[in-house]
């Protein structure tokens, strides 16, 4: 009949159906097994161990160090690098030619003004001086004779015994001899000055340098090497530069009075000497945008030396009765600076603050903090807002010693607790009873 499947084709179709169903069933079973295995792997796997903190666990109070906010007077300094320069430097050179008879100073000796440094052979210059003295004596004798003749001629001319012109001529001769005597006196003074140059004296008080020429040499005024260089180091000056942006503040403070300047060592920790600002240069260096300043130091202990580089800090102002905390307590975040304030429940509260001025050791807080609030200075690794803390002693480390399980750390011996500060640990010491002290970790 039309539309019916032939019996042969129906038999072939019926024989082919079971293998296809079996294949589909097998694929379904495989997918089901894979899903079951994945679920078993996810839900049956052991939970990952929690990360161990540097204190061995993530529970309990966080050990920290703390400091109280205080009110104090804070000096405002401008820092610079300066060059020490002698207040006066004199190069002593010969002013006359001759043989150097003696050198009367030791190298590196402190000399006073007028001390004899060296002597040049004065024989030639002594002879010139004696000659000038003799010439003056000769002209003075002629002048005296001319004056006597003038008196005689004046008397004779008054009686018309001689011509009046002859008396006038004699008067002119007296004036000529008078001028000659004055010239002789000038020659004597010149010869005396030249003779004095053979004795070389110190023009200023200071310290001598290395000798440049030895005795016995012939020295010349024009081309001879210098005798010695003298530098005045008591007092001494320091030259340093400041940016032109600080010039207005310096001038304003300098107009009120002398400004204190400190010369510091290279580590900025030791004050070598204290002095005063003496000069602010009258122009700004256009190539560097800085202005040169000069400070004067007494240098009583001779710790400053010409040519030495020192750090200089200039006191230009003092902030009176401001809130200060250690600089290590100030933290910075996306919203600005903040500190962790420890409340009465020993919890660290994140508190925004405004820092007015900051140095290496302390920071001036303009707002956000008031004494005697305590702030965390050390121990920020595990610290979070509103975390419970335990405050350790400032004489002990803020954190426990690192454990052996931490890679890259080095074990340190615990600090000595002996009251004699001998460095050796005290035997059979009783355990501490301070509730604020850090928990001691047993030695391994």
ABEGO torsion letter per residue (X at the ends): XBGBBBAAAAAAAAAAAAAAAAAAAAAAAAAAAAAAAAAAAAAABBBBBBBBBAAGBABEBBBBBBBBBBBBBBBBBBBBBBBBBBABBBBBBBABBEBBABBABBBGBBBBBGBBABBBBAAAAAAAAAAAAAAAAAAAAAAAAAAAAAAAAAAAAAAGABBAAAAAAAAAAAAAAAAAAAAAAAAAAAAAAAAAAABBBBABBEBBBBBABBBGBBBBAAABBBABBBBBAOBBBBBBBBBAAAAAAAAAAAAAEBBBBBBBBAAGABBABBBBBABBBABBBAAAGBBBBBBBBAGAAGABBBGBBBBBBBBABBBBGBBBBBAAABBBBAAEBBBBBBBAAGBBBBBBBBBABBBAABBBBABGBBOABBBBABGAAABBBGBBBBBBBAABBABBBBBAABBGBBBBBBBBABAAGAGBBBBGBBBBABAABBBBBBBX
